[in-house]
Amino acid sequence: MRKLLLAAVLVLLAVLLIRTLMVVPAERPQAILPALSESTDEQAMVARLSRAITFATVTGEGESFDAFQSFLKISFPRVYDSLSLTTFDHSLLFHWNSGNDCKPTLLLAHQDVVPVVDAQSWDYPPFSGAIEEGYVWGRGSMDDKVSVMAILEAVEAMLTEGEKPACDVWLAFGHDEEIGGVGGAAKMAAWLLSQGLQFELVLDEGGMILPGEALGISEPVALIGIAEKGYLSVELRAHGEAGHSSRPPPRTAIGELAEAINALQANPRPASLGEPTRKMLEQVAPWQPFGKRLVFANLWLFEPLVIQQLARKPETDALIRTTMAPTMLNAGVKDNVLPGLAQAVINFRLLPGESRDDILLWLKSTLPPGVKVRIHEGFFAEASAVSPADSPAFHRVAALAAALPGKPVPAPFLLIAGSDARHYQALSKNVLRFMPVSLQQEDIARFHGANERQAVDQYARMVRFYTGVMQGAGASM
């Protein structure tokens, strides 16, 4: 028996070692980032981006969108003269006919920005477009008006040089992404579907280039989203005896609600390595030290250990489970009056593979009997489908990402936030999410936060990247 056990251990060690030694850095996808033409004025490009930031295109501010689009028409005359344009409220859908018979590419970005809560906390005014310290400062410089501008700069430059894209290109610039995209992206996607269109690639914001330390490697990582989490908010309602606070009942409405929230937080949704996260870990495995490489090369055995490690930090825990966050509370009108009703809004970000119905069933089985659940009015989206990470479309984006400064390692990943891309799933099996910018981990807080900014020296690279996408660069390994 002891010999059999020893033999089994040796076989296991041999399997682990062989699988680890087989994990070697794959040949990175090769592409050359297109150069800007000699006639390109990079300072003028940056000045146009700066000017674009000054339009406070907060969702619902119609006049700001009108003014911004007038600016676009003046700034990119060839785009407006050469491409067809269909509008959906303030959303813009451009079509560039290549004359070639191949599946088109769809580039997405959004014009709208989130409101500014505390302008005093900014180093430069949030709608100034200030060019200072090597950055363009302001709302939209990261999320995501910068992509609108970079894409249009790329198209305008190609038209100036007499170039055409490899295949037809469509540009869809939504106006309400920050509140779900129902009036913009959803309508544009429905119209494109009604025209019988199918795309080789749909590319939106999402991932970016980040230091590899978070994944245990020294090389920067270009995270290319192949899926995104869903969005669901529910209301919890607890009723209790209203009256004077001097004679409270054993259980109050607020107490019931607090118990309910505590029950949910004490019982998080189960964790698992879904396809996007698993593929991300496998992709970066060749660049890991031997010990971690052994673990990532043998997830069939070490998955529980990896999940345990990922669960320790909020940013990585969100990659492995449906998350839950209480975001709104409402109860009571006076400090000495017991409220008869206490309410809370809980926001869920759904992991691919979990649905709204799954969450509602879990809530009913987890919450105290006296707490009722209903879906909160507003935006809702199931988790997206998962796009393949081995398609020519993925390799095209990965090759161009790998050509950016620092030669980052391209890796698929799960976008834990949301994007307009969710509305275009019926139009392509290759819906990807990547913005060609390099950030530090601390820059993530600038999204929807104070001091949003874009490095001046990165803007031209964005233009070159989108040019490469339209030219079809990087389509082969």
N, C-alpha and C positions, 0 to 999 in steps of 0.2 A: 504493500500500500504506500509506504513511504517513497519507494522508487517511482511509482506511478505519479505521485504528487510532485516529486522532483522533476520528472520528465515533463509533466504538464507545465510547470513553472518555466522550464527551459524553453519549451515550445512557445509559450506566451512571450517571453523575453525576445526570442528570435523574431517572432512576428512583429513586435513593437519596433525592434531595431531595424529590420528590413524595411518596414513602412516608413520609418523616419529617414533612413538613408536614401530612399527613393524620392523624398521631397527635396528637390533642388530648385533654385530660382529658374522659372521658365523664361524662355526668350521673350523679352518685353516687346510689345507691339511697337512697330517702327513707323514713324511719321515725321515729316518735317513741317514745323509750324510756318505757314506762309509768311513771307516778309511783307511789310507795308511798302507800297510803291514810293519811289523817290519824291513824288509830288505830294505825299501825305504830310500834312502839317499837324504833328502830334499836339502841339500847344493849342491849336484851334480845336482839336477834338476834346481836349480836357476842358477848354473854355465852354464848349457846348454842353458837356456834362454838368459843369458848374451851373450854367444857366438853367438846365433842366430841373435841377434840385430846387430852384427858387419857386417853382410852381407847386403850391401846397395841394397836391392831388389826393387829399384824404377822401376816402370813399364817401360819395354823396355830395361832394362839393363840385357841382356841375360846371360852374364858371371857371374854376381852376383847370378842369380837364379841357374845356374849350380853348383856353389860353395856351395850355401846354401843347395841344394838337396844332394850333396855329403856328407855334414855334417849330414844331417838327416839320411842318410843310415848308417853312422857310429854310430850315437847316438842311433838309434832305430833298432838294428839288427833283433829282433824278429818280429817287425812289417813288415819289408821287407821280412822276411823269411816265415811268416805265412799268410799274407794277399796278395790277388792278387792286382796288380797295373796296371792301364791303364793311359797313359799320353795324354794330349791334349796341344801341345806346352809345356809350362812350368807348366801347371796345373796338379795336381795329383788327381787321383780318386782311392781310396783303397776300397776293399770289404773284409769284415770279415764274413765268413760263420759260423753261429751259430749251424747249424744242426737242427734248430727248424722251424716248419711250422707256421710262423706268419709274419705279415707285418713288414718290416724293418724300421730302423731309419737312417736318413741321417744327419750327422753333417757337417756344413759348416764353413770355415774360409778362409782367404786369406793371401797369402804370400807377396804380394806387399805392398809397403808403398809410401806415397807421398814424393815428393822432399823436401829438406830443403832450405828455402829461406834465412835465416840469421843465420848461425851457431854461430855467435858471441853472439847471444841473449840467448844461452843455458848455463845452469850452468855446464853441462858436455857435451862433444862432442856428437852429435846426433847419431853417429854410433859407439860409444865406448862400449855400453853395461855396462857402469860403475855401480858397485854395491856400492852405497854410501847412507848414511843417511836413510837406511832401504828401499831403492828403487833400482830397476833396471831401468837405464835411457837409453832412446834412441828411435828412430823411430821404431814403431812396438810393443813397450812394452804395448801399449793400443789398437792400431788399426793396425792390428789385428793379427800380427804374434804370439802374446802371446797365442792366442787361438789355432793356429796350434800346437804350442809346448805343451800346456796343454793337448790337445786331444791325441797327440801321446804319451805323458808321461802316460796317463791313459791306453791306449791300451797296451803299453809295459809292464806296471806293472801288468795288468790283465793276459797277456800272461806268464809273469814270474811266477805268482802264479797258472798257469794252469787253469785259468778261461775263460769262454766264455760268450758272451753277451746273453741276454734273447732272442733276435731275431737278424737276420742279421743286421750288421752295415755297412754303407757306409760312407766314409770320402771324401769330395770334397774340395780341397784346390786350389782356383783360383789364377791366377797370374796377373790379370788386373782389379780387382774390382774397383780400384780407378779411372779408366777411363770408367767404365760401365760394365765390365765383359763380353763383347761380344765375346772375343776370348777364354775365359776360362769357366766361369760358364755357359754361354749360350750353349756352345758346349757340356759340360758335361751333362747338363740337357736334351738336345736333344737326346744324346746317351742313357741316362737312360730311357727316354720315349720310344725310339725305341726298348728297351729290354722288354717293357711291364711292367716296374716296377711301383708300387705305394707304398708310404711310409706312415706309421702311424704318423711319426713326421719328419719334417724338421726343424732343429734348426740352426740359424745363429746369428751373432752379432746383436746388436741393443740397447735394453734397458739394464738397469743396476740398481744397488741399490743406491738410492739417499736419502738424508734427506727428511722427509715428510713435512717440513715446507712449501714448495711451494704449497702443496695441503692442508695445514691447519691442519696437524696432527703431533703428536710428534713422532710417530713410523717411522722408515725408510720404504721406499716403494721399492719393487722389481718390476720395470716396465718391463712387458713382451709384446713386440710388437706383435700385431695381424694383423697389416697392415702397409704399408709404403706409403708415398706420391710419386706421379709421378714426372717426370723430363722433362721439355720442355724449350728450349731456342729459342727465335725468334729474327730476325733482323728487326729493324726499319730503313727505308731509307727516308731521306728528301732531295729533290733537290731544288736548288736555283740558282740565277744568280751569276756566277763567275765573279770576277773582282777586281778592286782596292778597298781597304777598306775605301778610302776617300769619296766615293760616294755610300754608301750602299743603297739597295732598302729597302722599308718599312718592308719586311719580308725576312730574310736570311734563308739558309738551317739549320744553327745551331739554329736559333730562332724557326723554325718550329719543329725541333727535341726536343728542350727544352720544347716547349709547349706540345708536344705529351707525353713526359715523365711525365710532371706535371699533365696532364689529367689522366694518368693511376694511379699515386700516389694519386690523389684526389678522385679517384673512385675505392677503393679496391674491390676485389671480395666479395660477400656476405658471412657472417659468419653463421655457423650452428654447432650444436652438432652432429657430425657424430657418428656412432656406437662405434668406439674405444674410443673416448673421453667420450661419455656418460657412457659407461661401466666402465671406469676408475673412474669417479666421483661417480658412484653408489657403486663401490667396496670399496672406502675409506670412504663412508658416515658413516658407523657405528663407526668410530674412530674420527668423528668430534665433536666439541662442539655442544650443542643442536641447536643453531640458524642455523649453517651451515648444520647440519644434516637435519633439517626441509627443507632447501632449496634443498639439493641434493636428498632427498627422494621424492620431489615433483617437479621434473624437468618439468613435464607437465604444471606447472604454472609458475615456476621461470626461465625457460630456457632463456628468454631475459635478465634477470638480470645477470645470470651466464655468458652468452656470453659477456655482457658489461664488466664484471670484467676480463675475460680471454683476452679480446682484449687490455687491458691496457699495457701488457708487450709483447715484441717480441717473447719470448720463448713460451708463452701460446697462443698468437694470432695465431702462426703457427699451432696450434692444431685445429683451428676452421675455417680456410679458405685456399683457394689457395693463396699463397703469390707470390709477384712480386718483383724482385730486378734488377735494372740496374747494369750491371757488366762490360760492356766494351763500350768505346766511341771512335769514330774515325772521325776526321774532321780537315781539314786545314793542310797546310805545312809551312806557314809563317805568321808572325803577321800582315802583311799589305795586305794580299791577302784573298779575300772572297772565301771560298770553294764552289764548285758547288754541293758537296754531303756531307752530314753528316749522320753518321751511329751509331747505338747503339745496343747492345745485351742485351736483357731482359731475365732473368732466372725465370721461374715459377716452383713452387713446387705444384703439383696438389693434391688437396684433393680427397680422394676416393669419387666417385660419379660425379666428373668433368673430362671431357676428353679433349684431344687436340682440337677437333673440337669445343667444347664449348668455349675454350679460343680464338681460331681464330675468331669465330663469334663475340665475345665480343670486341676483338681488332678492328675489322672493324667498329663496331658501335660506338666505343669510341674515336678513333684517329681522328685527323684532316684529311680532305680529301686528302691533299697533301702528307701525310706520308704513305708509303707502308710497308707491312709486308710480311716477308717470314720466313720459318722455318730455323733456324741456323743449319749448318752442324754439325754433331757430335752425341752424345748420346741422345737418347730419350726413355722414358718409361712412359706408362700410370700408374696411381695409382694402387696399388695392390688390389687384392680381400681381404676381411676381413675374417680372420680365426675365428672359434668359440672359445669363452672363457669358454665353459662349457664341453669341450671334455676330454676324458681320457688323451690325449696327453698334453693338456694345464695343467691339474691337475698334471701330472707327473713332468713337469717343475716347476710349482708353488710350489709343495710340497718340491722339492729339494731347490728351492730358499728360501722358508720359513725356511729351516733348517740351512741356513747360519748364521754366527754371527750377533747378533742384532735382530734375528727373524723378518725379514722384512715382511710387508704386501704385498702379491703378488697382482698386479693389471694389467689388460690389458691396452695397450696404443697405440697411433699412432706414429710410427717412422717418424719424419719429414725429416730425411736424407734418404739416399739410401743404399742398401746392395745387395749382390749377391742373396739373398733369392728371389728377384723379378723374377729371371729366372726359379725358380723351382715350380711355382704355379700349373702347370699342373700335378705335381707328387704327390701332397698331398693337402687335405683340411686343414691340420694342419701345416701351415708354420709360425713358431714363431721366434722371434728375442730377444735374451737375452744373455748377457755376465755376468757370475757370479762374478762380482767385485763390491765393494762398493766404491763410490766416493763422494766427496763433490761438491757442485754446481760449485765452482771455477775451479775444475778440468776439466770441460767440454771444456774449452778453450785450453786444452793441445791436444785435438784431432786436428790433422793437424796444430797445433801450436808449440810453443817452449816448451821445458822441458817436453816432453812426458815421462811418467814414470809409473812403476808398483810396488806396495808395495810388498816387499819380502814375508811378512807373508800372503798375499792373494793368492800367486801363488799355494801353495799346496791345498788350498780350491778349486781353479779352477779345479785342477786335480781330486779331490774327487767328485766334482759336475758332471763332464763329465763321471766319472766312474759310478755314480748313474744313469745317463741317459741311459747308455748302459746296465746296469744291470736291468733296468726296475723299479728302485725304485721310489716310489711316484705315482704309477699308480692308486692308490685308495685313496679315501678321508678318 
